[in-house]
Amino acid sequence: MLLVDDLRLDADILPLFNFTYCHEAETAVRRLLRELPPSAELVLEKQAVFRALLAQWDVIGEFSYSRIQLAEVQRFLHEVVSGQLALDTNRVRLAARLLVSEETRYRTRARYVQAISFLQRLEQHYFRRLEPAGLPPFPRARLATITRFLERFSLNSAAEAVAQDQFSAARMVGFARQLHAVDEQELAAFWTAFFWLEACWSVSKGLREQGFVFPEFQPTGLHLTDFYHPLLAAPVKNSLDLDPADNVLLLTGPNMSGKSTLLKALGLCVYLAHAGLGVPAAAARLPFYSSIVVAINLADSLSGGYSHFLAEIRNLKSVLEAAQGPGRVFAVFDELFRGTNVDDALDITRATVAGLAAFPESCFLISTHLLQLESQLPAQPGRRTFCIACTLQDGLPVFSYRLQPGWSQLKIGRILFDKEGLPGLLKG
């Protein structure tokens, strides 16, 4: 089970990793971000791809090319390989055509030169310099696909002839014959490998610039050191250490104290870890979860005809059904059951918290405004209570955004109501 829409992966997280130069590579980055391998071993294999590229950053770090040039070369190669454009492979005939028309000579030479320049730069500056032995098997195979394709053409000698203004009709014919020998499947495999490797480079650059760390997987316990949400300009970093027996975390704190942001940061760390990427933290160790749910902003459904409360109920049901399966579940519930009245919310929250203890292999994080719960919940192993510290100074709240053990009973709703002058406005 996967429910992570509230993490806003495409809108908020993708830009952190997207340094690509074309739509195809950006799509590949999105797939890398959205792809969750089905086991910890496969996650680590994916993680190894980014580690390997970062280890050769002196070679691949400055990877770049012209978007316009890529589009022109793509079109040219596609037209030739698909048969839409037949290049002249007779030297005498081509020389005569070039001699008769200056426009034909310029246009023909320009397309050849552009393709040669683009491909030769990629080969010599990046792909030829990457050390295959330093890459895991899959990216090594993708690199081999790229280099085999580029080796079909005499790119160095052709580029040298261009540089010396000696790119003659005979040179053009030779390059044309090499292009005509390429089939559509080989060209498609080249572009697929090229855009995938660019996407991996882009993600690696994002990890490097953001300073994210690669997490470690362990059988039990969840440990995040100095984690934060990467969209905050000046984030307050927090740490969380859950022992193997801790599977239910209750989070309290007044409005605006940062509960939702903290839960999003926690959910994002767990999600990115399972996507094989680095996480926004100083260190991270966690189990492998087969289901990840982050429910921060569950919405009503007008078309489906059900309310926010029913959406919460159905979401919880799905989580519990997943927890009864063979894998672990990581689930975040922000203000659980806020869609119903206080009495019902208290009753079913008590039942939910007590019932979640029956799934010790999973991890459930619940924030709540039901402060009465503190005295109504029985002692229970595996349950931890945390709050986000907030104090009053001169009658006004001061937010620290610091996570700490304990239960917050601070209420600031009335304080903020009065501070904004609403009582006076309501009196007319």
FIZA-244301 format. One record per residue: x, y, z of N, C-alpha, C, O in turn; residue in one letter. Coordinates in steps of 0.2 Angstrom, whole numbers, plus 5000, padded with zeros to 4 digits. Example, Ala and Ser with C-alpha at 12.3 -4.5 7.8 and 13.67 -1.06 7.14 Angstrom:
506649725039506249785039506649845039507149835042A/506449895035506849955036506450005039506750065040S/
***
This chain:
500449945000500050005000500450065000500950075004M/500350114996500750174995500250234995499850234990L/500250285000499850344999500250395002500350405008L/500550434997501050484999500850554995501350594994V/500250564993500050624989500250684993500450734991D/500150685000500250735004500950765005501150815007D/501450715002502150735002502250784996502850814996L/501850784991501850834986502550824982502950864981R/502650754980503250734977503350774971503950804970L/502950784966503050814960503150884961503550914957D/502650914965502650994965503251014969503551064968A/503450984975503951004980504550974980505151004980D/504550904979505150864980505550854973506150864973I/505250844968505550834961506050894959506550884957L/505850954960506251014959506951014962507451034960P/506950974968507650974972508150924968508750934969L/507850884964508250834960508250844953508650804949F/507950894950507850894943508350954940508151014941N/508850924937509350974934509450954927509950964923F/508950924924508950894917508950944912508751004913T/509050924906509050974900508450954895508450994890Y/508050904896507550894892506950854895507050834901C/506450854892505850824895505950754896505650724901H/506250714892506350644892506750624899506550584902E/507250664900507650654906507250674912507350634917A/506850724912506450744918505950694919505850674925E/505650664914505250604915505550544919505250514923T/506150534917506550484920506750494927506750454931A/506850564929506950584936506350564940506350544945V/505750584937505150574940505050504942504750484947R/505150454937505150384938505550364944505450324948R/506250384944506650374949506450394956506450354961L/506050444956505750474962505150434965505050424971L/504750414960504150374961504250294962503850264965R/504850274960504950204960505150174967505750204969E/504850134970505050104976505150034975504749994974L/505750014975505949944975505649894980505549924986P/505449834979505049794983505449764989505149724993P/506049774990506449744995507049794997507249834993S/507249785003507849825005508449815001508849855000A/508549754999509149734995509149774988509649794986E/508549774985508449814979508549884980508749924975L/508249914985508349984987509150004987509350054985V/509449954990510249974991510549964984511050004983L/510349924980510549924973510449984969510850014966E/509850014970509750074967510150134970510350174967K/510150134977510550184980511350174978511650234977Q/511550114976512250114974512350144967512950164966A/511850154963511950194957512150264958512650294955V/511850294963511950364965512650374968513050414967F/512750324972513450324976513950324971514450354971R/513850274966514450264961514550334957515150344955A/514050364955514050424951514450484955514850514953L/514250484961514550534966515250524967515650564968L/515450454967516150434967516550464961517150464962A/516250464956516550494949516350564948516350574942Q/516150604953515950664951516450714948516150764944W/517050704948517550744945517450734937517650774933D/517150674935517050664928516350684926516350724921V/515850664929515150674927514850744930514350764928I/515150774935514850824938514650884934514150914935G/515050904929514950964925514550944918514550974913E/514150884918513850864913513350914910512950944914F/513350924904512850974901512850964893513250934890S/512350994890512251004883511751054882511351074886Y/511751074875511251114873510551084872510551034868S/510051114875509351084873509151084866508851034863R/509351144863509151154856509551104852509251074847I/510151094853510551054849510350974850510350944845Q/510150964856509850894857509250884853509150834849L/508750924853508150924849508350914841508050874838A/508850954839508950944832509350884830509150854825E/509750864834510150794833509650734834509650694830V/509150744839508650684839508250684833508150624830Q/508050734830507650734824507950714818507750674815R/508650734818509050714812509150634812509050604807F/509350614818509450534818508850494817508850444814L/508250524820507650484819507450484812507250434809H/507550544809507350544801507750494797507450464793E/508350494799508850454795508650374796508550334792V/508650364803508650284804507950264803507850204801V/507350304803506750284801506550274794506050254792S/507050304790506950304783506650364780506450374774G/506450414784506150474782506550524778506350564774Q/507250514780507750554776508250514774508550474777L/508350514767508850464764509450514762509450554758A/510050494766510650534765510950504759510950444757L/511350544755511650524749512350494751512750514755D/512350424749512950384750513450384744513850334744T/513350424739513750424733514150484733513850534733N/514850474734515250534734515250584729515150644729R/515250554722515250594716514650634716514650694714V/514050604717513450634716513350684721513050744720R/513550674728513450724733513850784732513650834733L/514550764729514950824728514650874723514750934723A/514350844718514050884712513450924715513350984713A/513050894719512450924722512750984727512451044726R/513250974730513551024735513851084731513851144733L/514151064725514451114721513951164717514051224717L/513351134716512851164712512451214716512351274714V/512351194722511951234727512251254733512451214737S/512351314734512651344741512251324747512451304752E/511551334745511051324751511051254753511051234759E/511151204748511151134749511751114753511751074758T/512351144751512951134754512951154761513251114766R/512651214763512651234769512251194774512451174779Y/511651184771511151144775511351074777511251054782R/511651044772511850974773512450964777512450924782T/512951014776513451014781513351024788513550994793R/512851074789512651094796512351044800512451034806A/511950994797511650944800512150894802512050864808R/512550874798513150824799513550854805513650814810Y/513750914804514250944809513850944816514250934821V/513250964816512950974823512850904826512950904832Q/512750854822512650784825513350764828513450734833A/513850774824514550754826514750784832515050754836I/514650854832514850894838514550874844514850864849S/513850864844513550844850513750774852513850764858F/513750724848513950654850514650654852514850614857L/515150684849515850684850515950714857516350694861Q/515650764859515750804865515450754871515850754876R/514950724870514650684875515150624876515250604882L/515350594871515850534871516450554875516650524879E/516750604873517450624875517450654882517950644886Q/516950694883516950734890516650694895516850704901H/516250644894515850614899515850534899516250504903Y/515550504894515450434894516150394893516150344896F/516550424889517150384888517650394894518050344896R/517550444898517950454904517650414911518050404915R/517050394910516750364916517050294917517150254912L/517250274923517550204924516950154925516650154930E/516850104920516350054921516350014927515949994930P/517049994929517149954934516849984941516749944946A/516750054941516550084947515750084947515550114952G/515450064942514750064942514449994944514749944942L/513849994947513449934948513249904941513349934936P/513049834941512949804934512449844930512549844924P/511849864932511349894928511649954924511549964918F/511850004928512150064925512750054920512850084915P/513150004922513649984918513449954911513749974906R/512849924911512549894905512249954901512349954895A/511950004904511750064901512250104898512250134892R/512850114902513450144899513750114893513850144888L/513750044893513950004887513550014881513750024876A/512850024882512450034877512550104873512550104867T/512750154878512850214875513550214871513650244866I/514050184874514750184871514750144865515050164860T/514350094865514350054859514050094853514250084847R/513550124854513250164849513650224847513750224841F/514050254851514450304849515050284845515350314841L/515250224847515850194843515750174836516150164832E/515050174834514950154827515150214823515250194817R/515250274825515450324821516150344822516450344828F/516450374817517150394818517150464820517350514817S/516950474827516750544829517350584830517350644828L/517950564832518550604833518850624827518950684826N/518950584822519150604816518750654812518950694809S/518050634813517550684809517550754813517550804809A/517650754819517650814823518250854821518250914821A/518850814820519450854818519450874811519650934810E/519150844807519050864800518550934800518750974796A/518050934804517650994805518051054807518051104805V/518451034813518851094816519351124811519451184811A/519651084806520051104801519751124795520151134790Q/519151124794518751144788518851094783518951114777D/518951034784519050984779518550934779518650874777Q/517950944781517350904781517050894774516650934773F/517350854770517250854763516650814762516350784766S/516450804755515950764753516050694755515650654756A/516650674754516850604756516750584763516550534765A/516950634767516750624774516050624776515850584780R/515650664772514950664773514650594771514250564775M/514850564766514650504763514850444768514450404770V/515450454771515650404776515150404782514950354785G/515050464785514650474790513850444789513550414793F/513650464783512950444781512950364781512450344783A/513450334778513350264778513350234785513050184786R/513750264790513750244797513050254800512850204803Q/512750304798512050324801511550274798511150244801L/511550254791511150214788511150144791510750104790H/511750124794511850054797511550044803511449994806A/511250104806510950094813510250084812509850104808V/509950034816509250014816508850054821509150084826D/508150054821507750094825507850074832507850114837E/507850004833507949974840508549994843508550014849Q/509150004840509750024843509750094844509950114850E/509450134840509350204842508950214848509150264852L/508350184848507950194854508250174860508250204866A/508650114860509050094866509550144868509650154874A/509850174863510350224865510050284869510250304874F/509450314866509150364869508850354876508950394881W/508650284877508350264883508950264888508850294894T/509450234887510050234891510350304893510550324898A/510350344888510550414888510150454893510450484898F/509550454892509050494897509050464904509050504909F/509150394904509150364911509750384915509750404921W/510350384911510950404915510950484916511250494921L/510650524912510650594914510150604920510350644924E/509650564920509150564926509550544932509450584938A/509950494932510350474938510850524940510950534946C/511150554935511650614936511250674940511550704944W/510650684937510250744940510050724947510150774951S/509850664949509650644956510350654960510250674966V/510850624957511450634961511650704963511950714968S/511650744958511750814959511350844964511550884969K/510650824964510250854969510450824976510450864981G/510550764977510850734983511450774986511450794992L/511850784981512550824983512350894985512650914990R/511950934981511851004983511451004989511551054993E/510950964990510550964996510950945003510750955008Q/511450905002511750875007511450815011511550805016G/510950785007510650725009511050665011511650655007F/510950625015511350565017510950505015510350495015V/511350455014511050385012510850355019511350345023F/510250325019510050295025510350215025510550195020P/510250185031510450115032509850085034509350105038E/509750025032509149975034509349935039509949905039F/508949925044509049875050508449845051507849865050Q/508449785055507849745056507349785060506749775059P/507549825066507049855070507249925072507849945071T/506849965075506950025077507050085072507250065066G/506850145073506950195069507250255072507150275077L/507850275068508250325071508450375066508750365061H/508250435067508350495062508650545066508450575072L/509250565064509650625067509650685063509750685057T/509450735067509450805064509050805057509250825052D/508450775057508050775051507650845050507550875055F/507450855044507050925043506750915036506850865033Y/506250965035505950965028506351015024506551075026H/506550985018507051025014506751095011507151135008P/506151105011505851165008505851225013505751275011L/506051205019506051265024506751305023507251265023L/506651365023507351405022507751405028508351395027A/507551395034507951395040507651345044507351365050A/507651275043507351225047507651215053508251215054P/507251205058507451175065507451105064506951065063V/508051075066508151005065508050965071508250995077K/507750915070507550865076507750795075507950775070N/507850765081508050695081507450645084507150675088S/507450585081506950545084507250475084507550445080L/507250445090507450375091506950335094506750345100D/506750285090506150235092506550165093506850145089L/506450135099506650075100506250025097505750035094D/506549955096506149905092505449895095505049875091P/505349905101504649895104504149955103503549945104A/504450015101504050075100503650065093504050075088D/503050065093502650065087502150115086501850125081N/501950145092501450205091501650265094501850265100V/501750315090501950385093501450435093501150445087L/501250465098500750515099501050585099501550595104L/500850625095501150695095500650745096500150755093L/500850785101500450845103500750915103501450915102T/500450965103500651035102500151075100499651055096G/500151145102499651185100499651205092500151185089P/499151235090499151265083499751305081500051335086N/499951295075500551325073501251305076501751345074M/501251255080501851235083502251195078502851185079S/502051175072502451135068502351065067502751025065G/501751035070501650965070501550935063501950885061K/501150965059501150945052501750945048501950895044S/502150995049502751005045503250945048503650915044T/503250935054503750885057503550815054503950775052L/502850795054502650735051502750725044502950675042L/502750785040502850775033503650765032503850725028K/504050795037504750785036504950715038505350685035A/504550685043504650615045504450565039504850525037L/503850585036503650545031504050545025504150495021G/504350605023504750615018505450575018505650545014L/505750575024506350535026506250465024506650435021C/505650435027505550365026505450355019505650305016V/505050395015504850385008505550385004505650335000Y/505950435005506550445001507050385002507350364998L/507050365008507450305010507250245006507650205003A/506650235005506350175001506350184994506350134990H/506450244992506550264985507250254982507450254976A/507750234987508450224986508850294985509350294983G/508550344988508850414988509150434995509050394999L/509450484995509650515002509150545005508550555002G/509150555011508650585015508950655019509550665020V/508450705020508650765023508750755031508350765035P/509350725032509450715039510250705040510550705035A/510550705046511250695047511350625047511950605045A/510850575049510950505049510250475049509850505052A/510250415046509550385046509650305046510050285042A/509350275051509350205051508550175052508250205057R/508350135048507650115049507550045046507950025042L/506950015048506749955044506449965037506350025035P/506449915034506049915027505349905028505049855031F/504949955026504249955026503949935019504149965014Y/503449895019503149875013502549915011502349925005S/502349955016501750005015501950065018502250065024S/501850125015502050195017501350235016501150245010I/501150265021500550305021500650365025500850365031V/500550425021500650495025500050535024499950555018V/499550535029498950565028498950635032498850635038A/499050685028499050755031498450795030498150825034I/498250785023497750835021497150795017497050805012N/496950735021496350705018495750745016495550785020L/495550745010494950785008494350755007494250695006A/493750795008493150765006493050744999493550774995D/492650704997492550684990491750704988491350674990S/491750764984491050784982490750734977490150714977L/491250704972490950664967490850594970490350564968S/491250574975491050504979490550514984490250454986G/490350574986489850574991490050564998489550535002G/490650565000490850555007491250605010491550645006Y/491250615016491450665020492250655022492450605021S/492550705025493150705027493250645032493750605032H/492750645037492750585042492750515039493150475041F/492350505034492350445031492950425027493150375027L/493250485024493950475021494450445026494850405025A/494450475032494850455037494750385039495250345040E/494150365040493950295042494250245037494550195038I/494050265030494250215025495050215024495350165023R/495350265026496150265025496350225031496850185030N/496150235037496350195043496250115041496650075043L/495650105038495450035037495950005032496249945033K/496150045027496650015022497350005026497649955024S/497550045030498150045034498149975038498649935038V/497549965042497549905046497549845042497849795044L/497249845036497249785032497949775029498149715029E/498249825028498949815026499449785031499849745030A/499249815037499649795043499549715045499949685048A/498949695043498849625044499149575039499149515040Q/499449605034499849565029500549545032500749555037G/500949525027501649495029502149555030502649545034P/502049615027502549665028502449715033501849715036G/502949755034502849815039502449875036502549885030R/502149915040501849975038502050035042502150035048V/502250085038502350155041501850195039501650215034F/501450225044500850265043500950325047501050325053A/500750385044500650445048499950475047499650475042V/499650495053499050525053499050585057499250595063F/498850645053498850705056498150725058497750735054D/498150745065497450755068496950705066496450725063E/497050645068496650585066495950605069495850625075L/495450595065494750595067494550665069494050685073F/494850715066494650785067493950805063493650855064R/493750755059493150765055492550745058491950745055G/492550725065491950715069491950755075492450785077T/491450745079491350785086491850755091492150695090N/492050795096492550775101492350715104492850675105V/491750695106491650635110491750575106492050525108D/491550575100491650515095492450515094492650455094D/492750565093493450565091493850535097494350495096A/493650555103494050525109493950455110494350415111L/493250435109493150365109493550315104493850275106D/493450335098493750295093494550305092494850265090I/494750365095495550375095495750325100496350295099T/495450315106495650275111495650205109496150165110R/495150185105495150115102495650105097495950055096A/495850155093496350155088497050145091497350095089T/497150185095497850185098497950115102498450085101V/497450095105497550025109497549975104497949925105A/497249975098497249925093497849915089498049865087G/498149975088498749985084499349945088499849925084L/499349935094499849905098499849825096500349795097A/499349805092499349735090499849725084499849665082A/500149775081500549765076501249795077501449845075F/501649755081502249785084502749795079503249825080P/502749755073503249765068503149825064503649845060E/502549865064502449925060502549985065502649975071S/502450045062502550105065502050155063501950165057C/501650185068501150225067501250295071501450295077F/501250345067501350415070500650455070500350455064L/500450475076499750505076499850575080500050575085I/499650625076499650695080498850705082498450685079S/498750735088498150745090498050815094498550835097T/497450845094497250895098496850875104496650915108H/496650815104496250785110496650785116496950725118L/496750835119497250835125496950795131497350775135L/496250785131495950735136496250665136496250625141Q/496550645130496750575129497350565134497450505136L/497750615137498250595141498050555147498350515149E/497450575150497250545156496850485155496650445159S/496650475148496150425147496450365144496150305143Q/497050365142497450315138497750265144498150295148L/497650205144497950155149498650155147498950165142P/499050135152499750115151499850065146499450015146A/500250065141500350025136501050015133501350075131Q/501349955133501949955130501949975122501549955119P/502550005120502550015113502350085111502450105106G/501950125116501750185114502150245117502350235123R/502350285113502750345115502450415114502050415109R/502550455119502150525118502750575117503250575121T/502650615112503050675111502650735110502050735108F/502950795111502650855109503150905106503750895106C/502850955103503251005101503251065106502751095107I/503851085108503851135114503651205111503751225106A/503251235116502951305115502851335121502651305126C/503051395122502951435128502651495127502551515122T/502351525133502051585133502551645136502751635141L/502651695132502951755135502551815134502351835128Q/502451845139502051905139501351895136501051935133D/501151835138500451815136500351785128499851775126G/500951785125500951765118501351705117501851695120L/501151665112501551595111502251615108502251655103P/502751575110503351575107503551505104503551455109V/503551495098503651425095504451405094504851445092F/504551345097505251325096505351275091505951265088S/504851245089504851185084505251125086505451095081Y/505351125092505851065095505451015097504951015101R/505550955095505250895097505550865103506150865104L/505150855108505350825114504850775117504250775116Q/505150735122504650685125504150725129504250775132P/503550695130503050725134502350735131502250715125G/501950775134501250785132501150855133501250885138W/500950895128500850965128500050975130499650955126S/499951015135499251035137499151115135498651135137Q/499651145132499551215130499051225125498951195120L/498551275126498051295122498151365120498251415124K/498151385113498351455111497751475107497851535104I/497251435106496751455101496451525103496351565099G/496251525110495951585112496351645112496151705111R/497051635114497551685113497551715107497551775106I/497551675101497651705095496951735093496951785089L/496451705095495751735093495751805096495551855093F/495951815102495951885106496451925102496351985101D/497051905101497651945098497451975091497652035090K/497051945088496851965081496252015082495952045077E/495952025088495452075089494752055087494352095086G/494651985087494051965085493451975090492851985088L/493551975096493051985101492752055100492152065100P/493152105098492952175097492552175091492052215090G/492752145086492452145079491752115080491252135077L/491752055084491052025085490552065089489952055088L/490852115093490352155096490052215092489652255094K/490352215086490152265081490452335082490352385079G/
***
